[in-house]
Amino acid sequence: MGSGQSTPAPSPPAANMGADLKTSSDAPAKPKPCCVCLDEKAKRDECMLFSTSNNAQEECVDLVTKYKTCMAGYGFKI
């Protein structure tokens, strides 16, 4: 009874299976903004959040500038 059944043949591999994969010779992917300039961001945030002055923006302007410069180095405009 069951010996007459055949199993389906495995399908052949697709010819373009790796066509969508990028190779290492492609241009490197742009990093996410959340993953760069972490030290600059932490120092900027700490200054802005825990500033004891009445004008935290003025007090932390150098740290904000350093963060913006760092982000611009990765191609982000903020």
C-alpha positions in Angstrom: 0.0 0.0 0.0 2.5 2.6 1.1 5.3 1.3 -1.0 3.8 2.8 -4.2 4.0 6.3 -2.9 6.9 8.5 -4.1 8.5 11.3 -2.3 8.7 14.6 -4.1 12.1 15.5 -5.6 13.8 18.4 -3.9 13.6 21.6 -5.9 16.9 22.7 -7.6 18.6 25.7 -6.0 17.6 29.0 -7.5 20.2 30.4 -9.9 20.0 34.0 -8.5 19.9 32.9 -4.9 22.6 35.4 -3.8 21.8 38.1 -6.3 20.3 40.4 -3.6 23.2 40.0 -1.2 25.7 42.8 -1.0 29.3 42.1 -1.2 32.1 43.8 0.9 33.2 45.7 -2.2 30.1 47.8 -2.1 30.2 51.2 -0.3 30.0 50.7 3.5 26.5 51.2 4.9 25.9 54.5 6.7 25.7 53.9 10.5 22.6 54.7 12.4 22.6 58.1 14.3 21.9 56.3 17.5 25.1 54.3 17.2 27.7 57.1 16.7 29.1 59.9 18.8 28.0 58.2 22.0 30.5 59.9 24.3 29.7 63.4 22.9 26.0 62.7 23.2 26.3 61.5 26.8 28.3 64.6 27.8 25.9 66.9 26.0 22.9 65.3 27.6 24.4 65.3 31.1 25.2 69.0 30.8 21.8 69.9 29.5 19.8 67.8 32.0 21.9 68.5 35.1 22.9 72.1 34.6 22.5 74.3 37.6 22.5 77.5 35.6 19.5 79.4 34.4 20.6 79.0 30.8 21.7 75.5 30.2 21.9 76.1 26.4 24.5 78.8 26.9 26.5 76.8 29.4 26.6 73.6 27.2 27.1 75.3 23.9 30.6 73.8 23.5 29.4 70.3 24.1 26.5 70.7 21.7 28.9 72.0 19.1 31.3 69.0 19.6 28.3 66.7 19.2 27.1 68.4 16.0 30.6 68.3 14.6 30.9 64.6 15.4 27.6 63.8 13.8 28.5 65.8 10.7 31.6 63.7 10.4 29.3 60.7 9.8 27.1 62.6 7.3 24.3 63.7 9.6 23.1 67.2 9.6 21.4 68.3 12.8 
